[in-house]
């Protein structure tokens, strides 16, 4: 009531009153309503913490600490070939593109993706294809290279090449030889650390019409958003 009396005595213009209310009224309300906020509905995974800021003024604050993790998963509609990823657990240790080289002989311009599902884990052909390379390479170690024909749409056919490198010695099956046909999801080797490698992983590359591309957005089955980060599965 004192505030309205002061406004009447000072004969303030309506515009001044509106501006005053807009700027200062929310502050006055918030100082007196913290308890109502604390008592409002919250998740069972949340806990409230009240902290005294000024004992003389009686002003308090609150914070909400939540252990709730939001995760959103949706199908990957970019996978027009219906390919699959080359390992069951597609945890990535090094993404496609520029990076800090992990070793002196390693590349900074990473032309593939490094998966770390575990040493000895099976490696799969991502699509039906034909073997164009199989054996040992100085940098890739034991490796397999496949060629695929992919129909992108009614009028476009693409030539794909997939590279599977650093395979475990002796893990390439005898039926995976140059000129052999392989089927989607067929085992073509196992995760190893041969060639120029810093540890057990699968170095995987995808070339479309002779150009290297990031394979994850094209081969993944789904896209997951968790804690503001995107992961491909």
C-alpha positions as a printed Julia matrix, in Angstrom:
233×3 Matrix{Float64}:
  0.0     0.0     0.0
  2.92    2.34    0.75
  4.2     1.94   -2.8
  0.81    2.94   -4.33
  0.59    5.98   -1.99
  4.05    7.12   -3.12
  3.03    6.77   -6.77
 -0.12    8.83   -6.16
  1.75   11.6    -4.31
  4.45   11.86   -6.99
  1.83   11.85   -9.78
  3.89    9.49  -11.9
  2.93    9.02  -15.55
  1.39    5.64  -16.53
  4.4     4.86  -18.76
  6.76    5.36  -15.83
  4.64    3.05  -13.66
  4.67    0.32  -16.32
  8.46    0.51  -16.73
  8.96    0.44  -12.96
  6.71   -2.61  -12.6
  8.47   -4.44  -15.45
 11.96   -3.87  -14.04
 11.53   -4.17  -10.29
  8.35   -6.1    -9.48
  9.78   -9.53  -10.46
 12.7    -8.9    -8.12
 10.42   -8.11   -5.2
  8.32  -11.2    -5.84
 11.34  -13.53   -6.22
 12.81  -12.5    -2.83
  9.63  -13.57   -1.07
  8.77  -16.67   -3.06
 11.84  -18.89   -2.92
 10.09  -21.3    -0.53
  7.25  -21.82   -2.98
  9.76  -22.67   -5.69
 11.51  -25.21   -3.49
  8.21  -26.89   -2.67
  7.17  -27.19   -6.33
  7.24  -30.56   -8.11
 10.66  -31.97   -9.0
 12.12  -35.23  -10.24
 12.85  -38.01   -7.75
 16.42  -37.81   -9.03
 16.78  -34.18   -7.95
 17.83  -32.84   -4.58
 17.39  -29.3    -3.29
 20.07  -27.32   -1.52
 19.25  -24.09    0.39
 22.08  -21.77    1.25
 21.95  -18.7     3.53
 23.38  -15.66    1.76
 22.7   -12.87    4.25
 21.53  -13.9     7.77
 20.58  -10.31    8.64
 18.4    -9.82    5.56
 17.07  -13.37    5.55
 17.71  -13.69    1.81
 18.25  -17.27    0.64
 18.94  -19.04   -2.64
 18.48  -22.55   -3.95
 20.07  -24.8    -6.54
 18.86  -28.04   -8.1
 21.36  -30.85   -8.53
 20.11  -33.45  -11.03
 21.51  -36.86  -11.94
 19.04  -37.21  -14.81
 20.67  -37.86  -18.22
 18.64  -37.2   -21.34
 19.23  -39.43  -24.33
 17.48  -39.24  -27.69
 17.91  -41.89  -30.38
 16.52  -41.81  -33.91
 17.04  -43.85  -37.11
 19.77  -42.72  -39.46
 17.99  -41.84  -42.7
 21.34  -41.07  -44.38
 22.05  -44.8   -44.57
 20.51  -45.25  -48.03
 22.62  -48.35  -48.78
 21.39  -50.29  -45.72
 25.01  -50.97  -44.83
 26.13  -51.88  -41.34
 29.09  -50.82  -39.26
 32.12  -53.13  -39.41
 32.16  -53.96  -35.68
 29.47  -54.77  -33.12
 30.62  -52.2   -30.56
 31.39  -49.06  -32.6
 33.26  -47.14  -29.91
 35.49  -44.59  -31.65
 39.01  -43.65  -30.55
 39.84  -41.36  -33.5
 37.33  -39.64  -35.78
 37.56  -38.87  -39.47
 39.43  -35.72  -40.46
 42.25  -33.6   -39.05
 43.74  -34.66  -35.73
 46.91  -34.56  -33.66
 48.94  -37.49  -34.98
 49.09  -40.19  -32.26
 52.56  -41.33  -33.36
 55.48  -40.07  -35.44
 54.57  -42.22  -38.46
 50.79  -41.68  -38.06
 48.76  -39.36  -40.25
 47.33  -36.01  -39.16
 44.79  -36.04  -41.98
 42.88  -39.12  -40.84
 41.13  -40.66  -43.83
 39.07  -43.09  -41.78
 37.63  -43.89  -38.38
 39.33  -45.94  -35.67
 37.07  -48.36  -33.78
 38.12  -49.98  -30.49
 35.69  -52.85  -29.81
 38.49  -54.93  -28.3
 41.36  -57.04  -29.54
 40.25  -60.15  -31.41
 36.69  -58.95  -31.95
 35.23  -59.91  -35.36
 35.27  -57.49  -38.3
 32.36  -57.62  -40.76
 31.89  -56.67  -44.4
 29.54  -53.68  -44.39
 27.85  -54.71  -47.67
 27.91  -57.39  -50.33
 31.05  -56.91  -52.39
 34.14  -58.31  -54.02
 37.62  -58.55  -52.48
 40.13  -56.35  -54.33
 42.97  -56.59  -51.77
 43.77  -59.04  -49.01
 47.01  -59.7   -47.16
 49.75  -57.58  -45.61
 50.53  -53.91  -46.22
 53.4   -51.99  -44.62
 51.29  -49.24  -43.04
 47.93  -51.0   -42.72
 49.38  -54.29  -41.52
 47.03  -57.13  -42.35
 44.14  -55.64  -44.27
 41.2   -56.27  -46.58
 39.79  -53.97  -49.23
 36.33  -54.52  -50.72
 34.52  -52.97  -53.66
 30.75  -52.48  -53.75
 28.15  -51.24  -56.22
 25.52  -49.12  -54.45
 22.34  -47.71  -55.94
 21.76  -44.34  -54.32
 18.49  -43.58  -56.12
 16.68  -44.4   -59.37
 19.23  -42.53  -61.47
 22.51  -42.77  -59.49
 24.81  -45.75  -58.97
 27.93  -45.33  -56.82
 31.17  -47.29  -56.63
 32.16  -47.84  -53.02
 35.46  -49.07  -51.6
 35.86  -50.09  -47.95
 39.18  -50.6   -46.17
 39.66  -52.72  -43.03
 43.18  -52.27  -41.61
 45.44  -53.41  -38.72
 43.72  -56.8   -38.61
 45.02  -59.49  -36.32
 47.68  -61.69  -37.92
 46.14  -64.9   -39.23
 42.56  -63.68  -38.76
 41.66  -63.22  -42.45
 39.65  -66.31  -43.48
 40.94  -68.44  -46.35
 37.83  -67.66  -48.41
 38.57  -63.91  -48.31
 41.0   -63.69  -51.24
 41.31  -61.3   -54.18
 38.4   -61.86  -56.54
 36.18  -63.59  -53.96
 32.63  -62.45  -53.29
 31.68  -61.57  -49.73
 28.26  -61.04  -48.17
 27.0   -58.3   -45.91
 27.9   -59.13  -42.27
 30.4   -61.83  -43.31
 33.43  -62.03  -41.01
 36.54  -60.95  -42.91
 39.02  -60.71  -40.03
 39.54  -59.71  -36.41
 40.64  -56.51  -34.65
 44.4   -56.35  -34.19
 47.36  -53.99  -34.05
 49.49  -54.86  -37.07
 51.27  -52.3   -39.25
 51.71  -48.73  -37.99
 49.46  -48.86  -34.94
 49.43  -47.59  -31.36
 47.17  -50.35  -30.04
 44.41  -52.81  -31.0
 41.84  -51.1   -33.21
 40.15  -51.29  -36.59
 41.04  -48.51  -39.0
 38.1   -48.28  -41.41
 37.84  -46.19  -44.56
 35.04  -45.51  -47.02
 35.59  -44.15  -50.52
 32.65  -43.18  -52.76
 33.55  -42.84  -56.43
 37.2   -42.58  -55.43
 36.74  -39.88  -52.76
 37.27  -40.45  -49.03
 34.23  -39.6   -46.9
 33.34  -39.8   -43.22
 31.77  -43.27  -42.95
 29.83  -42.81  -39.71
 26.94  -40.62  -40.98
 26.48  -42.94  -43.97
 26.82  -46.41  -42.37
 25.41  -45.97  -38.87
 22.02  -47.48  -38.07
 21.0   -44.74  -35.67
 21.97  -41.35  -34.3
 22.05  -40.75  -30.55
 22.06  -37.38  -28.8
 23.27  -37.66  -25.22
 24.5   -34.85  -22.98
 24.66  -32.49  -25.99
 26.91  -34.87  -27.94
 26.04  -36.84  -31.09
 27.05  -40.49  -31.42
 26.49  -42.87  -34.31
 25.46  -46.48  -33.71
